[in-house]
Amino acid sequence: MLADSHPFLAGLGTGLCGGLLSGLFGVGGGSVMVPLLAAVLHLDQHRAQGATLAAMLLPTGLPAVLQYRSRGIHSSVRLVGVLVLAFLFGIYGGAQVANLIPSETLRWGYAAFLVFLALKTFSRAEPPAVDRSIEPLDLSTGLWSWGLPIGLLAGVVSGLTGLGGAVVVIPLLAARFRMTQHEAQLTSLMMLLPPIGLPGVYVYAKAQGGLPWVVIAGVAGGFAVGALAGARAATRIRGARLKQSYAVVLLLMALLVALRGR
């Protein structure tokens, strides 16, 4: 099998799929990469989540960020800084808790969480269209009072699931700061530029006796290519269509995780 004889290539393909999802929906790609790493490379839930976080340590989302900005979509560096600061604390705690949970229990909890996210995504109202030339992005209030708890919650979710935290960041930013879908996605991708997953990777690597670094290198390379292609497509798709497509992908990945247990 490819996964056994060429783990780098198997990781490359997995990273490509995760990168496409990340560029399209502004997420870390973990909702695809964790199930695929488990199914294709037969990693247990803990090692699959740790490997996904490790692959995100490099600024693999940079091509996608540049693509969004070239289309005139912008965000706030100050807000990203606040989110990242809180995220670092949250991911360490989330990873510690995840490694105390048995792998089978964690796997089913992961599948249930994907279904929950899909349902929330389907039901979430689309942010209203905003003309930034008339209504600039306002961060004068709530930068710290909302940015810190959003970043902390995203970090905890990322440490627990390996999803990257964007599943929390995007809807909350859209709701609190009236960001468009594309602006919230760009903000989420900008959070991935520094190695924010490092505390979580340290916890997973220590608890699991190391991580599959050859696979991780392949995932990181594939992710960078996929993210650029996904971002190019995302800037041409309406926010409502992106939301619906993302919910369908989440349900498919939840099904893959569930079937793996049979």
BAMARNU-69911 format. One line per 10 residues: number of its first residue (from 1); their letters; for each residue z, x, y of N, C-alpha, C. Coordinates in steps of 0.05 Angstrom, whole numbers, always signed. Atoms other than C-alpha are relative to their C-alpha. Layout:
N
NUM) a) Z,X,Y,Z,X,Y,Z,X,Y ~ ... .
END
This chain:
262
1) mladshpfla) +0,+17,-24,+0,+0,+0,+0,+17,+25 ~ +1,-15,-25,-13,+22,+72,+27,+7,+10 ~ -27,-4,-10,+60,+14,+90,+14,+23,-14 ~ -14,-21,+15,+82,+62,+35,-14,+27,+4 ~ +14,-26,-2,+27,+115,+41,-5,+9,+29 ~ +6,-7,-28,+14,+112,+116,+19,-15,+19 ~ -19,+15,-17,+77,+89,+152,-7,+1,+30 ~ +7,-2,-28,+51,+114,+219,-21,-21,+7 ~ +21,+20,-5,-12,+70,+214,+11,-28,-2 ~ -13,+26,+2,+30,+11,+191,+15,-6,+26 .
11) glgtglcggl) -15,+4,-25,+74,+21,+252,-19,-4,+23 ~ +19,+3,-22,+13,+28,+297,-11,-28,+1 ~ +10,+28,+0,-14,-40,+275,+22,-19,+9 ~ -22,+17,-9,+54,-72,+284,+4,+2,+30 ~ -3,-4,-29,+61,-42,+353,-22,-12,+16 ~ +23,+12,-14,-8,-66,+372,+4,-30,+3 ~ -6,+29,-1,+11,-138,+354,+23,-6,+20 ~ -22,+4,-19,+77,-132,+392,-8,+5,+28 ~ +9,-6,-27,+43,-101,+452,-17,-22,+12 ~ +16,+23,-9,-8,-158,+456,+18,-22,+9 .
21) lsglfgvggg) -18,+21,-8,+49,-207,+457,+15,+6,+25 ~ -14,-8,-24,+87,-167,+509,-16,-3,+25 ~ +17,+2,-23,+29,-162,+556,-7,-29,+7 ~ +7,+28,-4,+11,-236,+547,+24,-15,+12 ~ -22,+18,-7,+81,-265,+555,+23,+14,+15 ~ -20,-14,-15,+121,-210,+590,+25,+6,-16 ~ -23,-5,+16,+169,-202,+531,-2,+28,-13 ~ +0,-27,+11,+189,-138,+495,-16,+3,-26 ~ +16,-2,+25,+148,-155,+433,+16,-1,-25 ~ -17,-1,+24,+208,-156,+387,-3,-25,-17 .
31) svmvpllaav) +2,+24,+16,+196,-228,+366,-23,+2,-20 ~ +21,-5,+20,+133,-203,+330,+7,+25,-16 ~ -3,-26,+14,+152,-131,+313,+23,+0,-20 ~ -22,+0,+19,+219,-145,+280,-8,-14,-26 ~ +9,+13,+25,+190,-196,+230,-21,+17,-15 ~ +21,-15,+13,+129,-152,+217,+10,+26,-13 ~ -11,-25,+12,+168,-88,+206,+16,-7,-25 ~ -15,+8,+24,+212,-125,+157,-19,-8,-22 ~ +18,+10,+20,+154,-158,+121,-19,+22,-11 ~ +20,-20,+8,+103,-101,+121,+12,+26,-11 .
41) lhldqhraqg) -12,-26,+8,+148,-40,+116,+26,-3,-15 ~ -24,+6,+17,+205,-74,+78,+26,+11,+11 ~ -25,-9,-12,+258,-54,+128,+19,-24,+0 ~ -20,+21,-2,+323,-93,+126,+2,-9,+29 ~ +0,+11,-27,+340,-135,+187,+12,+20,+21 ~ -12,-19,-19,+385,-82,+219,-19,+22,+8 ~ +18,-22,-6,+335,-25,+213,-25,-9,+15 ~ +23,+10,-14,+277,-69,+236,+7,-5,+30 ~ -8,+5,-28,+316,-89,+299,+4,+27,+14 ~ -5,-26,-12,+338,-17,+312,-26,+15,+6 .
51) atlaamllpt) +25,-13,-4,+267,+9,+303,-16,-12,+23 ~ +14,+13,-22,+239,-42,+351,+12,+9,+27 ~ -13,-9,-25,+290,-23,+405,-8,+29,+5 ~ +6,-28,-4,+275,+51,+393,-29,+4,+10 ~ +27,-2,-9,+200,+40,+402,-4,-6,+29 ~ +1,+8,-28,+214,+11,+470,+13,+20,+19 ~ -12,-20,-17,+249,+73,+496,-20,+14,+19 ~ +21,-12,-17,+184,+103,+522,-11,-22,+19 ~ +11,+20,-19,+151,+69,+583,-26,-12,-10 ~ +25,+10,+12,+101,+35,+537,-12,-24,+15 .
61) glpavlqyrs) +10,+23,-15,+96,-25,+583,-13,+7,+27 ~ +11,-8,-26,+70,+16,+643,-28,-10,+4 ~ +28,+10,-4,-4,-1,+631,+0,-30,+7 ~ -1,+28,-6,+14,-75,+631,+10,-6,+28 ~ -11,+3,-27,+56,-69,+695,-22,+6,+21 ~ +21,-7,-19,-2,-34,+731,-22,-21,+0 ~ +21,+21,+1,-50,-88,+707,+9,-25,+16 ~ -11,+23,-16,-5,-144,+736,-2,+7,+30 ~ +0,-6,-28,+1,-107,+802,-29,+2,+11 ~ +28,-2,-10,-74,-94,+807,-12,-28,+5 .
71) rgihssvrlv) +9,+28,-5,-82,-170,+805,+16,-13,+23 ~ -14,+11,-23,-37,-178,+866,+26,-13,-7 ~ -26,+12,+8,+26,-199,+827,+21,+21,+4 ~ -20,-20,-7,+89,-165,+852,+28,-11,-7 ~ -27,+7,+5,+164,-165,+839,+18,+17,+18 ~ -19,-15,-16,+227,-133,+868,+12,+23,-16 ~ -12,-23,+13,+249,-63,+849,+30,-2,+1 ~ -29,+3,-2,+319,-79,+874,+11,-18,-22 ~ -9,+19,+21,+325,-138,+827,-2,+13,-27 ~ +3,-14,+25,+299,-97,+769,+23,+19,-5 .
81) gvlvlaflfg) -22,-19,+2,+352,-45,+784,+26,-13,-8 ~ -24,+15,+6,+408,-96,+782,+0,-10,-29 ~ +2,+10,+27,+383,-127,+718,+4,+22,-21 ~ -3,-22,+18,+377,-59,+684,+29,+10,-2 ~ -28,-9,+0,+447,-38,+705,+17,-17,-18 ~ -16,+18,+17,+478,-99,+672,-9,+0,-29 ~ +12,+0,+27,+431,-96,+612,+12,+23,-17 ~ -10,-23,+15,+457,-27,+592,+27,-5,-13 ~ -26,+7,+11,+527,-54,+582,-3,-21,-22 ~ +3,+22,+18,+504,-117,+547,-12,+9,-27 .
91) iyggaqvanl) +13,-8,+25,+459,-83,+496,+18,+16,-18 ~ -19,-15,+16,+513,-36,+473,+19,-19,-15 ~ -18,+19,+13,+561,-93,+459,-14,-17,-21 ~ +15,+17,+19,+507,-136,+426,-7,+15,-25 ~ +7,-16,+23,+486,-79,+380,+25,+5,-18 ~ -24,-4,+16,+558,-66,+359,+6,-25,-17 ~ -5,+25,+14,+567,-139,+340,-21,-4,-23 ~ +21,+4,+20,+500,-141,+303,+5,+16,-25 ~ -4,-17,+23,+519,-83,+258,+26,-7,-16 ~ -22,+10,+16,+582,-120,+236,-7,-24,-16 .
101) ipsetlrwgy) +10,+24,+14,+541,-178,+210,-16,+8,-24 ~ +17,-6,+23,+512,-176,+139,-29,-5,+5 ~ +28,+1,-5,+437,-165,+138,-12,-28,-5 ~ +11,+27,+7,+421,-232,+104,+8,-21,+21 ~ -10,+19,-21,+464,-271,+153,-14,+5,+26 ~ +14,-7,-25,+433,-234,+211,-29,-9,+0 ~ +28,+8,+2,+363,-249,+186,-3,-30,+4 ~ +2,+29,-3,+375,-324,+181,+8,-8,+29 ~ -7,+6,-27,+410,-324,+248,-23,+7,+19 ~ +23,-8,-16,+349,-288,+277,-21,-21,-1 .
111) aaflvflalk) +21,+21,+3,+301,-340,+249,+8,-25,+15 ~ -9,+24,-15,+344,-397,+277,-2,+4,+30 ~ +2,-6,-29,+345,-363,+345,-29,-2,+9 ~ +28,+3,-7,+269,-359,+345,-8,-29,+3 ~ +6,+28,-2,+264,-433,+331,+12,-13,+25 ~ -13,+10,-24,+314,-448,+386,-16,+8,+25 ~ +16,-9,-23,+273,-406,+435,-26,-15,+2 ~ +25,+15,+0,+209,-441,+415,+4,-28,+12 ~ -5,+27,-10,+239,-510,+428,+7,+1,+30 ~ -7,-2,-29,+268,-488,+495,-25,+6,+16 .
121) tfsraeppav) +24,-7,-14,+201,-458,+514,-18,-24,+4 ~ +16,+24,-2,+164,-522,+498,+11,-20,+21 ~ -13,+20,-18,+214,-564,+539,+3,+10,+28 ~ -5,-11,-27,+220,-517,+598,-23,-9,+19 ~ +19,+8,-20,+186,-544,+661,-14,+24,+12 ~ +16,-21,-12,+131,-502,+690,+8,+4,+29 ~ -7,-5,-28,+152,-468,+756,-22,-9,+18 ~ +21,+9,-19,+115,-497,+816,-16,+23,+11 ~ +17,-20,-12,+57,-459,+844,+11,+8,+28 ~ -11,-10,-25,+79,-415,+902,-21,+18,+14 .
131) drsiepldls) +17,-17,-16,+36,-384,+957,+18,+21,+14 ~ -18,-20,-11,+71,-318,+972,-7,+8,+29 ~ +7,-5,-28,+34,-311,+1038,+15,-19,+19 ~ -15,+20,-15,+72,-373,+1061,+30,+0,-7 ~ -28,+0,+9,+136,-369,+1020,+6,+26,-15 ~ -6,-25,+13,+156,-297,+1006,+23,-2,-20 ~ -21,+0,+20,+201,-282,+946,+27,+6,+14 ~ -26,-2,-14,+273,-292,+972,+22,+10,-18 ~ -23,-11,+15,+327,-247,+943,+24,+5,+18 ~ -22,-4,-18,+374,-251,+1002,+26,-10,-11 .
141) tglwswglpi) -24,+10,+13,+424,-291,+961,-4,+1,-30 ~ +0,+1,+29,+441,-284,+888,-10,+26,-13 ~ +10,-24,+12,+414,-213,+878,+20,+12,-20 ~ -21,-11,+17,+481,-189,+850,+14,-22,-16 ~ -15,+21,+14,+516,-254,+834,-15,-13,-23 ~ +16,+11,+22,+458,-278,+791,-13,+22,-16 ~ +13,-22,+14,+424,-212,+774,+17,+13,-21 ~ -18,-13,+19,+485,-182,+740,+4,-17,-26 ~ -4,+15,+25,+500,-240,+692,-26,-4,-16 ~ +26,+3,+14,+426,-250,+676,-6,+26,-16 .
151) gllagvvsgl) +5,-25,+14,+419,-176,+659,+19,+5,-23 ~ -20,-4,+21,+484,-175,+619,-6,-17,-24 ~ +7,+18,+22,+464,-236,+578,-25,+10,-15 ~ +24,-11,+12,+395,-206,+566,+6,+24,-18 ~ -8,-23,+16,+427,-142,+541,+14,-8,-26 ~ -14,+9,+24,+473,-178,+493,-20,-11,-20 ~ +20,+12,+18,+415,-218,+464,-18,+22,-12 ~ +16,-21,+10,+373,-155,+458,+14,+17,-21 ~ -15,-15,+19,+427,-117,+422,+4,-15,-26 ~ -4,+17,+24,+439,-175,+374,-25,-4,-16 .
161) tglggavvvi) +25,+9,+14,+366,-190,+358,-23,+20,+1 ~ +23,-18,-3,+322,-132,+380,-23,-11,+15 ~ +22,+14,-14,+281,-180,+422,-7,+11,+27 ~ +6,-12,-26,+286,-141,+487,+12,-14,+24 ~ -14,+14,-22,+321,-193,+529,-18,-16,+18 ~ +18,+15,-18,+259,-221,+563,+1,-29,-5 ~ -2,+29,+7,+270,-287,+527,+21,-13,+17 ~ -21,+10,-18,+331,-295,+573,-9,+4,+29 ~ +7,-8,-27,+305,-260,+635,-21,-19,+13 ~ +22,+15,-11,+240,-298,+645,+7,-28,+9 .
171) pllaarfrmt) -7,+27,-9,+265,-370,+645,+21,-1,+22 ~ -21,+1,-20,+327,-354,+686,-9,+10,+27 ~ +11,-9,-26,+289,-315,+739,-18,-22,+12 ~ +17,+21,-11,+239,-372,+745,+17,-23,+11 ~ -17,+22,-10,+296,-422,+753,+16,+8,+25 ~ -19,-8,-21,+342,-383,+799,-15,+10,+26 ~ +13,-12,-23,+293,-345,+844,-27,-12,+6 ~ +26,+14,-4,+234,-393,+841,-24,+19,-4 ~ +22,-17,+6,+190,-340,+811,-21,-15,-16 ~ +21,+11,+17,+123,-359,+782,+2,+13,-28 .
181) qheaqltslm) +0,-11,+28,+111,-347,+707,-9,+29,+0 ~ +10,-27,+0,+71,-285,+722,+19,+20,+14 ~ -19,-17,-14,+122,-256,+771,+24,+6,-18 ~ -23,-4,+18,+179,-266,+721,-8,+18,-23 ~ +9,-17,+21,+137,-234,+666,-2,+29,+9 ~ +3,-27,-10,+122,-174,+710,+28,+13,+3 ~ -27,-11,-3,+197,-166,+726,+11,+9,-27 ~ -10,-7,+27,+213,-167,+652,-13,+26,-10 ~ +14,-24,+8,+160,-114,+638,+10,+25,+15 ~ -10,-23,-16,+186,-70,+695,+28,+9,-11 .
191) mllppiglpg) -26,-7,+11,+255,-72,+662,-3,+19,-24 ~ +5,-17,+24,+224,-37,+601,-9,+29,+7 ~ +9,-27,-7,+201,+24,+641,+21,+22,-4 ~ -21,-19,+8,+268,+61,+638,+9,-5,-29 ~ -8,+3,+28,+298,+73,+569,+25,-17,-3 ~ -23,+17,-1,+344,+13,+574,+12,-6,-28 ~ -10,+6,+26,+350,+5,+499,+16,+22,-13 ~ -13,-23,+12,+382,+73,+488,+28,-5,-11 ~ -26,+6,+12,+454,+48,+479,-2,-15,-26 ~ +3,+16,+25,+431,-2,+427,-12,+17,-22 .
201) vyvyakaqgg) +12,-17,+20,+388,+49,+391,+21,+19,-12 ~ -21,-18,+10,+447,+97,+387,+18,-14,-20 ~ -17,+15,+17,+490,+43,+356,-13,-5,-27 ~ +15,+7,+25,+437,+22,+305,-4,+26,-17 ~ +5,-24,+15,+419,+94,+286,+25,+11,-13 ~ -25,-9,+11,+491,+113,+276,+10,-17,-23 ~ -10,+18,+20,+509,+51,+236,-18,+0,-25 ~ +18,+1,+22,+446,+54,+192,-8,+27,-12 ~ +6,-27,+11,+446,+129,+179,-27,+10,+8 ~ +26,-9,-9,+383,+141,+220,-20,-23,+1 .
211) lpwvviagva) +21,+20,-2,+319,+102,+235,-26,+13,-8 ~ +26,-11,+9,+246,+110,+210,-17,+9,+24 ~ +11,-10,-25,+222,+154,+267,-31,+2,-1 ~ +30,-1,+2,+150,+163,+240,-12,-28,+6 ~ +9,+28,-5,+142,+87,+239,+3,-6,+30 ~ -5,+5,-29,+173,+83,+309,-21,+12,+18 ~ +21,-13,-16,+123,+133,+337,-26,-16,-1 ~ +24,+17,+2,+66,+90,+310,+3,-26,+16 ~ -5,+25,-15,+97,+27,+339,-3,+4,+30 ~ +1,-5,-29,+104,+58,+408,-28,+4,+9 .
221) ggfavgalag) +28,-4,-7,+31,+81,+409,-16,-26,+0 ~ +15,+26,+2,+4,+14,+386,+9,-19,+22 ~ -10,+18,-20,+49,-23,+435,-13,+5,+27 ~ +11,-6,-26,+22,+14,+496,-29,-11,+3 ~ +28,+9,-1,-51,-3,+478,+0,-31,+0 ~ +0,+30,+1,-35,-76,+460,+10,-12,+26 ~ -12,+11,-25,+7,-87,+523,-21,-2,+22 ~ +20,+0,-21,-51,-68,+568,-21,-23,-5 ~ +19,+22,+7,-99,-115,+531,+12,-27,+5 ~ -14,+26,-5,-48,-171,+533,+3,-7,+29 .
231) araatrirga) -3,+5,-29,-35,-163,+607,-26,-7,+13 ~ +26,+7,-11,-109,-165,+623,-7,-29,-6 ~ +5,+28,+7,-114,-231,+586,+19,-19,+15 ~ -21,+17,-12,-49,-259,+616,-7,-7,+29 ~ +6,+5,-28,-72,-252,+688,-23,-20,+4 ~ +22,+19,-2,-131,-298,+672,+7,-28,-12 ~ -9,+25,+14,-90,-353,+636,+21,-14,+17 ~ -20,+16,-15,-51,-409,+669,+27,+3,-13 ~ -27,-3,+10,+25,-404,+663,+7,-20,-22 ~ -7,+20,+20,+30,-470,+624,-12,+7,-27 .
241) rlkqsyavvl) +13,-7,+25,-19,-446,+571,+15,+24,-13 ~ -16,-22,+10,+20,-381,+565,+25,-9,-14 ~ -25,+10,+10,+84,-419,+554,-4,-13,-27 ~ +5,+14,+25,+55,-463,+499,-7,+20,-22 ~ +8,-20,+20,+23,-404,+463,+24,+16,-10 ~ -23,-16,+7,+87,-365,+464,+18,-16,-19 ~ -17,+17,+17,+126,-423,+433,-12,-1,-28 ~ +13,+1,+26,+75,-427,+376,+5,+26,-15 ~ -4,-26,+12,+81,-352,+363,+29,+2,-11 ~ -28,-1,+8,+157,-358,+360,+5,-15,-26 .
251) llmallvalr) -3,+16,+24,+153,-413,+308,-13,+14,-25 ~ +13,-14,+22,+104,-373,+265,+17,+24,-9 ~ -17,-23,+8,+150,-312,+267,+25,-9,-14 ~ -24,+11,+13,+210,-355,+249,-7,-7,-29 ~ +8,+7,+27,+171,-380,+189,-4,+25,-18 ~ +4,-25,+15,+153,-309,+168,+28,+12,-8 ~ -27,-9,+7,+227,-289,+171,+12,-16,-22 ~ -12,+17,+20,+247,-349,+130,-13,+4,-27 ~ +14,-4,+25,+193,-338,+77,+7,+26,-13 ~ -7,-26,+11,+214,-266,+69,+25,-1,-17 .
261) gr) -25,+3,+16,+280,-290,+41,-4,-13,-27 ~ +5,+15,+25,+247,-328,-16,-7,+20,-22 .
END
